[in-house]
């Protein structure tokens, strides 16, 4: 069975940092140079909730083409996002706006467990 790695970050003050780096502003690409490459190493699938997918995929799917100031790490992340298998969890059956992105309809905890277990297989 495949491994599932959870990556979450939350900021109340606009700063995100790993335990071995100085605090970085949310717009600072340092996190893409130090933290994100370790998370992407060996990962091939991105699982997102529907609301977060709007924000993250809305940006990263076009970031390389639309943002000439991306750091090398951010470019690598954008390329990983566009090349990874993408699964978006939603309560509703809907057409997703991103090509080659799968929809997993999950209406309760049991649906979520079954969907993630199937992906891990």
C-alpha positions in Angstrom: 0.0 0.0 0.0 1.2 3.5 -0.9 2.2 6.0 1.8 0.2 9.1 2.4 2.0 12.2 3.5 0.0 15.1 5.0 1.3 18.6 4.3 -0.5 21.5 5.9 0.5 24.9 6.8 -1.5 27.6 8.5 -0.5 31.2 9.2 -2.3 33.6 11.4 0.3 36.3 10.9 1.4 35.9 7.3 4.5 33.9 8.0 5.2 30.2 7.2 8.5 28.5 8.2 9.9 25.1 8.9 11.5 24.3 12.2 15.0 24.7 10.7 14.5 28.0 8.8 13.9 31.6 9.7 10.3 32.8 9.4 9.4 33.6 5.8 6.6 35.8 4.6 3.9 34.0 2.7 5.2 35.6 -0.5 8.8 34.6 0.1 10.0 31.8 -2.2 12.4 30.5 0.5 9.9 27.8 1.5 10.0 26.5 -2.1 13.8 26.2 -1.9 13.9 24.4 1.5 10.7 22.7 2.5 8.6 21.9 -0.5 11.3 19.9 -2.5 11.5 17.4 0.4 7.7 17.0 0.3 7.6 16.6 -3.5 10.4 14.0 -3.5 8.8 10.7 -4.4 5.3 12.2 -4.3 3.2 11.7 -7.4 -0.4 12.6 -6.4 -1.9 15.8 -5.0 -5.1 15.5 -2.9 -7.0 18.7 -2.4 -10.3 19.8 -1.0 -12.5 21.7 -3.5 -12.2 25.2 -2.0 -8.4 24.9 -1.5 -8.1 23.5 -5.1 -9.6 26.7 -6.4 -6.9 28.8 -4.8 -3.9 26.5 -5.3 -4.6 25.0 -8.7 -6.0 28.3 -9.9 -2.5 29.8 -9.3 0.0 26.9 -9.7 -1.4 25.5 -13.0 -0.5 28.8 -14.7 2.2 30.2 -12.4 5.2 29.4 -14.6 3.6 31.1 -17.7 2.1 34.0 -15.8 4.7 34.9 -13.2 8.2 35.7 -14.6 9.6 36.4 -11.1 9.2 32.8 -9.7 12.2 31.4 -8.0 13.8 28.2 -9.2 12.1 26.3 -6.4 8.7 27.8 -7.2 9.1 26.9 -10.9 9.9 23.3 -9.9 6.8 23.3 -7.7 4.7 24.6 -10.5 6.0 21.9 -12.8 5.3 19.3 -10.2 1.8 20.4 -9.7 1.0 20.5 -13.4 2.6 17.0 -13.9 1.2 15.3 -10.7 -1.9 13.3 -10.6 -4.5 15.7 -9.1 -7.5 14.5 -7.1 -10.0 17.0 -5.8 -12.5 16.0 -3.1 -15.9 17.6 -3.2 -19.4 17.0 -1.8 -21.0 17.6 -5.2 -20.7 16.0 -8.6 -19.3 18.7 -10.8 -17.1 19.5 -13.8 -13.7 20.7 -12.6 -12.0 23.6 -14.5 -8.6 21.9 -14.6 -7.7 19.4 -17.3 -6.5 16.0 -16.2 -7.8 16.5 -12.7 -10.0 13.8 -11.0 -13.0 14.5 -8.9 -13.7 12.3 -5.9 -17.2 12.8 -4.5 -17.1 12.4 -0.7 -20.2 13.2 1.3 -19.2 11.7 4.7 -16.2 10.3 6.5 -16.8 6.8 5.2 -16.6 8.1 1.6 -13.3 9.8 2.4 -11.8 6.7 3.9 -12.9 4.6 0.9 -11.6 7.2 -1.6 -8.2 7.6 0.1 -7.8 3.9 0.7 -8.5 3.3 -3.0 -5.9 5.9 -4.0 -3.3 4.3 -1.7 -3.9 0.9 -3.3 
